[in-house]
Structures are given as C-alpha cells and as structure tokens.
Amino acid sequence: MKEAITKGEITPSMWSSFLLELTPEEMVETMLRYGYRATELSDEHAKVLLQRGDPDVQGAGFRRFCNERGFSVPQGHLWLHCDLSVGGPAEKSSLGKTFDRWFRLFSAVGLEQAVLHPASPSRNAAYFSNREAWENTVENLSMLLELSAGMPFTLCLENLPASFRNLAELERLISAIPGGSRFGICLDTGHLALNHGDCAAFIRAAGPR
C-alpha cells in the first residue's frame, strides 16, 4: 500500500469530472500518472459505481482500489441535476430512495464531505419568489439531512451561479431547515466569481462550516 495523504495536508487536486470519459479506476490511474493524489469524486463517476450494483459493495471496492494506490477521495459531488423543489408523497419518496443509495455509496467510499446543489439549474432564482418551490426545498433538505445522520461525511451545500449565490442566501436557506446548522458549506470559487463575490470574505464569514 502506498502512502496516503495525511489529514490536514494541503495537496493539489481536481474534480474527477475532467476525466469523465474514463472509468473510476482509469480516472484514478490517470490522476496518479500526472502527479495528482486526490480528487473530488464527480457525479458522473459516482453514477458509474451505482450502476454496477449494491452501493455498499461497490463503494467498498473502490475504496480498497484507491487505498492500495495511496489515492485519496475526501469529497464527492452528489446527484448534480436533482430537483429538490419537487412536492408530493411519490416524488419525495423517490428522492429519498435515490439519495439513500448515494449516501450509502459515499459512506462506503469513506468520503468526509458530500456536496449538494441546493437548487436545480432550471429553477434559477425562483426559490425566493416561488413559495411552493422554497417550502418543498426546505422539506426535502430536512429529509436528506436526517437521512445522512450517522454517516461519516458532512452534507455540504454549494453556492450556485443563479440561486443561493452567496453566503447570505445559503444561510437564509440553512436557517429555515430544522437542525440546519449541521450542514457544511462548499465554496465554489467559480460560481462566486460569476457573481463578483469575494472568496476570502466568504471563507472568513463561513468560518468552521
């Protein structure tokens, strides 16, 4: 087994989506070949693992593969284009079942952070003007927060280009969710730049989250 990255160590890494045409294993080997020892597991590569079968088994197998090569996967991106504003018992039940598989996979891989877009790209800024979309999003995020309870990772909400664009908007959402203080925050520097935000100020204000 090769030496793994030490917790707290700062090391260059990239989102595995840059190599989305490769299998998860080929992605790891390619990253290592070019000197990268860590990645954020992309939505695309996570879906490949989920399509192979049981998320616990597939996640554990991928974790062993990475550990044997000294490769770290501290963070992963959950279902990228999910719509958390859906309402109705059937839709919410389906959402919960889908995320249960994602959470089990991420737990088995051993991730420390699981990143989630709080809004669907098709909704854009409608969350602050559409009461139903807002309430459904709050309810669904509350459900996912409870579903992730006991998992080894922190569920992190990401700032987006057109909705929940900055820390204030993310905090407004988080404060509306019972137990929302358990959410972490993922800063997407590119998204913040599109909104002319200050990354350093965002980090300082977000603090330990």
C-alpha positions in Angstrom: 0.0 0.0 0.0 1.3 3.4 -0.9 1.5 6.3 1.5 -1.9 8.1 1.7 -2.4 11.8 2.2 -2.2 12.9 5.8 -5.4 14.5 7.2 -4.9 18.3 7.2 -2.3 18.2 4.4 -2.9 20.6 1.6 -2.4 19.0 -1.8 -3.3 19.9 -5.4 -6.3 18.0 -6.7 -9.1 18.3 -9.3 -12.7 17.2 -9.8 -12.8 13.8 -11.4 -15.3 15.1 -14.0 -12.4 16.3 -16.0 -11.8 12.6 -16.9 -15.5 11.6 -17.1 -14.9 9.6 -20.2 -12.8 7.1 -18.1 -14.0 4.5 -15.6 -13.5 5.4 -12.0 -10.4 3.2 -11.8 -8.9 4.5 -15.0 -9.5 8.0 -13.7 -7.5 7.2 -10.5 -4.6 5.7 -12.5 -4.6 8.7 -14.9 -4.6 11.2 -12.0 -1.7 9.4 -10.4 0.2 9.2 -13.6 0.1 13.0 -13.8 1.0 13.6 -10.1 -2.4 14.0 -8.6 -3.1 12.1 -5.4 -6.6 13.2 -4.6 -9.9 14.1 -6.2 -13.5 15.2 -5.7 -15.5 12.2 -6.9 -17.8 13.6 -9.6 -21.5 12.9 -10.1 -20.6 11.0 -13.3 -18.1 8.6 -11.7 -20.4 8.1 -8.7 -23.2 7.1 -11.1 -20.9 4.6 -12.8 -20.3 2.9 -9.4 -24.0 3.0 -8.6 -24.9 1.4 -11.9 -22.6 -1.6 -11.1 -24.8 -2.8 -8.2 -25.0 -2.6 -4.5 -23.7 0.8 -3.3 -22.1 -0.7 -0.2 -20.2 -3.3 -2.1 -19.2 -1.0 -5.0 -18.1 1.8 -2.7 -16.0 -0.5 -0.5 -14.3 -2.0 -3.6 -13.5 1.4 -5.0 -12.1 2.5 -1.6 -9.8 -0.5 -1.5 -8.6 0.3 -5.0 -7.8 3.8 -4.1 -6.1 2.9 -0.7 -3.9 0.4 -2.4 -2.5 3.2 -4.6 -2.3 5.9 -2.0 -5.0 7.9 -3.6 -7.5 9.9 -1.6 -11.1 10.8 -2.2 -12.1 13.1 0.7 -15.0 14.7 -1.1 -17.7 13.8 -3.6 -20.4 15.6 -5.5 -23.9 14.2 -5.1 -26.5 13.9 -7.9 -25.8 17.1 -9.9 -29.1 17.8 -11.6 -31.6 16.7 -9.0 -34.6 19.0 -8.3 -35.1 19.5 -4.6 -38.2 21.5 -5.2 -40.4 18.5 -6.0 -43.5 18.0 -4.0 -46.0 15.2 -3.4 -45.5 12.0 -1.5 -44.4 9.9 -4.5 -41.8 12.4 -5.7 -40.4 12.8 -2.2 -40.3 9.1 -1.6 -38.4 8.6 -4.9 -36.0 11.4 -3.9 -35.3 9.7 -0.6 -34.7 6.3 -2.1 -32.4 7.7 -4.7 -30.3 9.6 -2.1 -30.2 6.6 0.2 -28.2 4.8 -2.5 -25.9 7.8 -3.0 -25.3 8.2 0.7 -24.5 4.5 1.2 -22.0 4.7 -1.7 -20.3 7.8 -0.3 -20.2 6.3 3.1 -18.6 3.1 1.8 -16.0 5.1 -0.2 -15.1 6.8 3.0 -15.8 10.4 2.0 -15.6 13.2 4.5 -17.7 15.7 2.6 -20.7 15.2 0.3 -21.5 18.2 -1.8 -25.0 19.1 -2.9 -26.5 21.7 -5.1 -29.5 23.2 -3.2 -31.2 24.2 -6.4 -32.0 22.8 -9.8 -30.4 24.8 -12.7 -33.8 25.0 -14.4 -35.2 26.9 -11.4 -32.6 29.6 -11.3 -33.6 32.4 -8.9 -37.2 31.2 -8.4 -36.6 30.0 -4.9 -37.0 33.4 -3.4 -40.2 34.2 -5.3 -41.9 30.8 -5.6 -43.2 29.9 -2.1 -44.0 26.3 -3.1 -40.5 25.7 -4.5 -39.0 27.2 -1.4 -41.1 25.1 1.1 -40.5 21.9 -0.8 -36.8 22.6 -0.9 -36.7 23.2 2.8 -38.7 20.0 3.5 -36.6 17.9 1.1 -33.3 19.2 2.5 -34.5 18.4 6.0 -35.3 14.9 4.9 -31.9 14.4 3.4 -30.2 15.8 6.5 -32.0 13.2 8.6 -31.2 10.5 6.1 -27.5 11.4 6.3 -27.5 11.2 10.1 -24.8 8.8 11.3 -23.0 8.8 8.0 -19.2 9.6 8.2 -19.5 12.6 5.9 -20.7 16.1 6.3 -23.5 17.2 3.9 -22.4 20.5 2.3 -24.5 23.0 0.3 -22.8 24.7 -2.6 -23.2 28.3 -3.7 -24.6 28.5 -7.3 -24.4 31.0 -10.2 -28.1 32.0 -10.3 -29.6 31.0 -7.0 -28.2 30.7 -3.5 -25.4 32.8 -5.0 -23.6 33.9 -1.8 -23.2 33.0 1.8 -26.2 35.2 2.9 -28.6 33.3 0.6 -27.2 29.9 1.7 -27.5 30.9 5.4 -31.1 32.0 4.8 -31.9 28.6 3.4 -30.0 26.7 6.2 -31.7 28.7 8.9 -35.1 27.7 7.6 -34.2 24.0 8.0 -34.7 22.3 11.4 -31.2 21.3 12.5 -29.8 23.1 9.5 -26.7 24.0 11.5 -25.4 20.5 10.8 -24.9 21.4 7.1 -21.5 22.3 5.9 -20.8 24.8 3.1 -18.9 24.2 -0.1 -17.5 27.3 -1.7 -17.4 27.1 -5.5 -15.0 29.9 -6.3 -16.0 29.9 -10.0 -19.7 30.4 -9.1 -18.8 33.1 -6.7 -16.7 34.9 -9.3 -19.6 35.0 -11.7 -21.4 37.0 -9.0 -18.4 39.2 -8.3 -18.1 37.8 -4.8 -15.0 38.0 -2.5 -13.7 34.5 -1.8 -11.6 35.5 1.2 -14.5 37.3 2.8 -16.8 34.3 2.1 -14.4 31.9 3.8 -13.9 34.2 6.8 -17.6 34.6 7.2 -18.4 30.9 6.8 -15.8 30.1 9.4 -15.6 26.4 10.5 -18.6 25.5 8.3 
